[in-house]
Amino acid sequence: MTTFSGNVTDERFACFYVARDGVGPAELRTGLTRVLPAHKIPNAYVRLEVMPLTQSGKINRRELPRERLATETDARSEADDLHQALLATIAEAGRLIETDPDGSFIASGGDSLAALETALAIEREFNVTIDPEDLLEDQPLRVIVMQVAARLSPEASALRS
């Protein structure tokens, strides 16, 4: 991982990686969320065929393709902002004790009444209808957030920005 600047006051993390088939940004992000604090999770993931090395065998950071970061980071940043907004809505409307993205709605302190209130808040704030029963299933909050985000139209998510 390395840092890069989005603008003058914005430092972000990028993960340049070489991996076998089937390993992508989603798998890396999931693994890193288990071992790193949230503020250290990379904003961008760039898969490389080979890692550029110096003559002494260290990673040559100057040769990393930073030009690929702008487009990948912009899309990732918008998605992260949307996911954070959805998670905040779920936490607030459901009056959750804890908002661990890997924990379920029930494990976070939600109940059937909170699920109904949360479904209504998501519909009101994001114009997406979800069944309160979906919140009560034993699935991580991040899965619920991704399902709601997938139902958002591009226009609706742009309006939230």
N, C-alpha and C positions, 0 to 999 in steps of 0.2 A: 504494500500500500504506500501511497505517497500523497502529499497535499498539493493542492492547486488553488488558485484564486478565481472565484466567480466574478468578483469586482474588488474594489479597493479594500473594503472592510469585511469581505466574505472569504473565509478559508474553508475549503471542503476537502474531503478525502476521496481518493480514487483508488480502485483496486485493478491493477493490471495483472492478468493471470494467464497461465497456460494450463489447459485441462484436457482430460480424456473426453470422448463423446458422451453426451448425456449430462455433463456438469456445466451449468450455466449460472447466470447472475442470481436467479431465484434460490438455487441450492446454496450458493456461496453466502448470500444474504441471510438465509435461514440459519446456517451454521455460525456465522459471525454474530448474530443476535444472541446466541447462547453464551458467547465468551467475551463480548465487548460491550461496554456501556453504549447506550443509544446514540450519544453525541459522537461516537467514534465509528459508527457504521458508515461505510463508503457511500457517497452520493452517486458514484458512477462506477461501472464495471466494464472493463475493456478486455476482451479475449484476444490473445496474441498467438500466433503460430509458434513463435520462439521468443524467449525473453532476451532482450539485447544485453550483452555482457561486455564488461571491460576486459582488457588483456589479462587482468589478474583474476578474472572469473566472478567479479561482483556485478550486480545489476547496474547497467548504465542508464541512470535516470534521465540523462540528457537525450537519450535516443528513444525514450518512450513516446508514442504517438499522441501527444497532447491535443493535436487538432481534432481528434475523434472525441474528446471530452465534451466540447461545447454542445453538440447535438444530443449526445447520450445523456448528459447531465441535465439539460433543460427538460427533456421528457421525464426523466427520473424525478427531478425536483417537483414538477407539477403533480406527478402521481403521489409522491411522498406528502405534499401539502394536502392533497385531497384525502389521502388515507388518514392523516392526522386529524383533519376536520371531522371525518366520519367517526373515528375512534373517540374523539372528544364529545361528539353528539351522543354516541352510545353511552359513554361513561356518565355524562351529565343527566340525560333523560332517564337512564336506568338506575341512577343514584348508586353506581357501582363503587364498592369498597376499593377495588384494585382494578387497574386496566392493563393487565399483562396481555399483549397481543396473542400469546400462545395459550392463554387460559380461556376457558369457556365463559359464556355469559352467566351461567349458574354459579360456577366456581368463583366468579368475580363479585358475587353478591346479588345477582339478579334473580327475579322471581316472575311469575306469570303477569302480575300487574305492571311491573317494571318493563316487561317485554312489550306489552301493549302500548305503554307510554313511549317507549323507545321507537317502536314501529311508526307511531304517529309523528314523532319528532323527525324521523328520517324522511317521511313523506312530506312534512311541512317544509323542512330545510333543503332537501335535495330533490323533491318531486319524484321520488322512487318509492313504490309500494312494496313492502315486504310483509310476509306473514309472521306474526309474533311467535308462532310455533318454531320458525327457523332459528330464532334467537335462543330457544330453549333446548335445541339439540346439542349434543355433546361435541361441539366443534370449536376450534380456536376463534377468538374474536377477529384475528387477521383474515380468516377465511370469510367471515361475514362481511367484513369491510371490503374485501376484494370482490365479493359477489355483488354488493351494492354499487361499488365503483364501476363494475362492468356493465351495469344497467343504466348508468348515467349517459345521457347523450353528450356529444362533444360541446354542444352549445351550453348545456346546463353546467358542465364542469368549468367552462370558460367564464361563466357568470360568477362562479364562486371565487375566482381569482381576484 
